[in-house]
């Protein structure tokens, strides 16, 4: 059995599903532990990798989803 990392974001528990780094950006993909249809994407702050920050805009959301899709297709 694989250990999973659980994070509290906005007072909800999320399980880290995937972590992808591309061009100095690291995206984190989460699923709500208690609500299976609640997903979020965050990225690590480039200046302090201890902090997760929201994505900048809709284009960055599309980029992050495309990275995840391509990773899944490669598997």
C-alpha positions, 0 to 999 in steps of 0.5 A: 500500500502506498502512503499518501500525503494529506494537506489541509487547504481552506479547512478541508483535507486534500490528498496529493495525487500528483506533482509535476515540475515543468520549466521551473514551475511545480504544480500540485494536484489534489483531491478532497478526501471526503468529496471525490468530485472536489479537485484543486491545483496549486503551484509551489512558490518559486521563491519559497517552496514551502508555500503553495499558491493559486494559479495565476489565471485561466491560461495557467489552469489550462497549462496545468491540466495539459501537463497532467493529461500528457503525463497520464498519456505517457504512462 
